[in-house]
Amino acid sequence: MVGFRYKQAQSVAETDVRAFDGLLKKADEYIKNGSGRGSDFLGWRDIGIRPGDAEHERIKAAAARIRANSDVLLVVGIGGSYLGARAVIEYLKTPYHNQLKNGDPEVYFIGNSFSGREFNAVMSLCEGKRVSVNVISKSGTTTESAVAFRLVKKYMEECYGREEAAKRIFATTDARRGALKSLADKEGYECFVVPDDVGGRFSVLTAVGLLPAEAAGVDTGALLAGAVAERESLFAAGLDNPAYTYAVLRHVMLSRGKKCEVLVSYDPDFRFMGEWYKQLFGESEGKEHKGLFPASVTYSSDLHSLGQFVQEGSPILFETIALPRGSEKDSPRVPFDKENGDGLNFLAGKTFDEINERAMLGTLLAHRDGGTESLIVDFGGRDARSLGELIYFFFIACAASGYMLEVNPFDQPGVEAYKKNMFALLGKPGYEEGKAALEEKIKLI
Amino acid sequence: MVGFRYKQAQSVAETDVRAFDGLLKKADEYIKNGSGRGSDFLGWRDIGIRPGDAEHERIKAAAARIRANSDVLLVVGIGGSYLGARAVIEYLKTPYHNQLKNGDPEVYFIGNSFSGREFNAVMSLCEGKRVSVNVISKSGTTTESAVAFRLVKKYMEECYGREEAAKRIFATTDARRGALKSLADKEGYECFVVPDDVGGRFSVLTAVGLLPAEAAGVDTGALLAGAVAERESLFAAGLDNPAYTYAVLRHVMLSRGKKCEVLVSYDPDFRFMGEWYKQLFGESEGKEHKGLFPASVTYSSDLHSLGQFVQEGSPILFETIALPRGSEKDSPRVPFDKENGDGLNFLAGKTFDEINERAMLGTLLAHRDGGTESLIVDFGGRDARSLGELIYFFFIACAASGYMLEVNPFDQPGVEAYKKNMFALLGKPGYEEGKAALEEKIKLI
């Protein structure tokens, strides 16, 4: 199970932690009883899909078909409909997985920007390959994804004909209504469900994340089993569980003027887990002018870029290290060099992984001496079960931390503001009213 | 040339800007006269390599040889010895360039972490391909890069024999001394220079960035020409130039309690330019407990993750938008759909690029209404010359901003702290003294 350590943060005393007991107790009630704000969106809490249940088997069957008849899976989605799957795949399969010919289909994520260049690049990588598509959108009207899907649908129908294309397109969407659901029913796409009570950023353990991950070769049964086990462990521990303690420590740091949490990994493959974490916490807490700004770094690489700032810059940060237990398989060893011009023979025989661990410890102590505290989230490492544990740990920590902040951790009202302006500027029917005023404002830019 | 706009930041008045006149004047003197702290590292200011000069021709000749006899170029370097080249290549050639069979060699960056898994993945991508190597390190003893290079050198000698390997390895290092220079001279590697007066984060326009970029197919002559032209333009404008105005606006924001600058691009290919920017500003300013914490985002993708925070979260941010002028070539058009189930026919016929521009404008106005101001850096767009202009613009802005902060913008004393600990923990000769105390501290973690 996931562990959490903060004793190395010397400045934190037991009393600092206890000061948040009241807020934590309330947050716990909100989570367990569904009595807090946004409780319509607590569906992630009980992990709707269990390993091996009928829905999981249906996802696995679809993934098996994709794997059997496709060289490429195009995943069309944005935000929570893309970050989770990408994070899981890159961490477990490496960001190079599309280039390593290991028998798994290539997986590309599109429809998450308005970059025509990215769209064109990915489509050109599909040339001569057998393609399947997973389009993921609750409503089917999210602009970035819907626009990309119009083109992808056309491409698929041109390549395979309408009937065969329909067998190669999988829609993950609302169970009953919406533009994508209607289209899928009409065309005969197999559908998977974005549950009504699970927001995008909490959806990686639903079909949203599971289908692309399983198709990429991830053992989603183990991923789910890890999450289920973590859930049981956290719930059994009551208030004194590591996810809650992490949530409390975030508030201790906030109360000391820390404005920014930096999620640290020493593994470049974890980078998209950092992006996923930024959405999870940033979107859950960033409201009512509150919240810790979430950033992420990959050390030791970024010690050579942002390390200076963390060590000696504006003291607005703390670090949270996502730290795998155990060691990496197949980690190369530093060879002995009889010349030793680089003076590194003291490392000869050591694995990269062993050096990495010492870099982590040395950095933690150096940053603490510089005034930047580090919290540690220990998890099992690079296997699907451990990643499932970690994901569920972050879910609970995020919900608790958001409730302790006294916001609704499950809405995202601010995301509509730019869309409203964009629609008015693009002439979407129904948005005419604001257009003239916006056009005037634009002249002043 | 690069432009800068802030009038859309409604809260900023002319008097707010003028308040920094004194600090700016001093910063300008430091930059122009070399009279400030760290002036030994002002070498980037005059752009040592000019398009078409002898050194540039030598770089181009080496790149031409790599292009002629290699399928893969491995670039071994960390921090400033990797971010600039990677940023330039990804922006100008797309992050998918290694997969698009367009006649350019694949370029992989290694030696920038202790990830054995990444190292193994990249080496397995070299199988059956013709490989060249550019190892980049001022000293040759930077641990991450030196350790990787030990293995790469061995690999090359096993593949090609020592003599041919030496022709395929290019060292960018100190002109006269250091471990890598000695090794290169002994083995007969062609050498390029990391100048004494240019720090890593300012080195992209030296051989450090130019050789990998040219080998990848970037027109480095145009890149340099853009930088030279930007230099002339900025210097001719005196104090009233856009790079200085940007530096001043950063201080206006800082004086209002903004702790974090978010560099915004609407182009996923710009992502590594964001990483480069984070090192440039973070390492230059993050000292003496000062500096703006630099973050970067890719919109509209990240509007669906961090957008909520920027719109309504803790008001510690401002945005700086890197905005290309003109429009993208080959931007796909939204097709008309007679069913219009997604309701997006109002976009039919529009290019992705046109939608992106409206998204940018709508977002800027929405964020401003939410209290997050946006500054705009206008540049020419995705061509080497325009990127050279932008790079030099950021150099000058960073130097000015750092001097206005009254720090030395060109050192990075804090980067040594973790290395010292790491070396002690790893048993490096000469670091024995601190080891026992560190081991004790580690027990408490």
Interface residues (C-beta under 8 A of the other chain):
Chain A: R5 K7 Q8 I78 G79 G80 L83 T94 Y96 N98 Q99 L100 N112 S113 F114 S115 G116 R117 E118 F119 N120 A121 V122 S124 L125 G140 T141 T143 E144 A146 V147 F149 R150 L151 K154 A179 L180 S182 L183 G200 R201 K259 C260 Y266 D267 P268 D269 E275 K278 Q279 G282 E283 E285 G286 K287 E288 H289 K290 G291 L292 F293 P294 A295 T298 Y299 S300 S301 L303 H304 S305 L306 G307 Q308 F309 V310 Q311 E312 G313 S314 P315 I316 L317 E328 D330 S331 P332 V334 P335 D337 E339 G341 D342 G343 L344 F346 L347 K350 T351 F352 D353 I355 N356 R358 A359 L361 G362 T363 L364 L365 A366 H367 D369 G370 G371 I376 R382 Q412 P413 G414 V415 A417 Y418 K419 K420 N421 M422 F423 A424 L425 L426 G427 K428 P429 L438 K441 I442 L444 I445
Chain B: R5 K7 Q8 I78 G79 G80 L83 T94 Y96 N98 Q99 L100 N112 S113 F114 S115 G116 R117 E118 F119 N120 A121 V122 S124 L125 G140 T141 T143 E144 A146 V147 F149 R150 L151 K154 A179 L180 S182 L183 G200 R201 K259 C260 Y266 D267 P268 D269 E275 K278 Q279 G282 E283 E285 G286 K287 E288 H289 K290 G291 L292 F293 P294 A295 T298 Y299 S300 S301 L303 H304 S305 L306 G307 Q308 F309 V310 Q311 E312 G313 S314 P315 I316 L317 E328 D330 S331 P332 V334 P335 D337 E339 G341 D342 G343 L344 F346 L347 K350 T351 F352 D353 I355 N356 R358 A359 L361 G362 T363 L364 L365 A366 H367 D369 G370 G371 I376 Q412 P413 G414 V415 A417 Y418 K419 K420 N421 M422 F423 A424 L425 L426 G427 K428 P429 L438 K441 I442 L444 I445
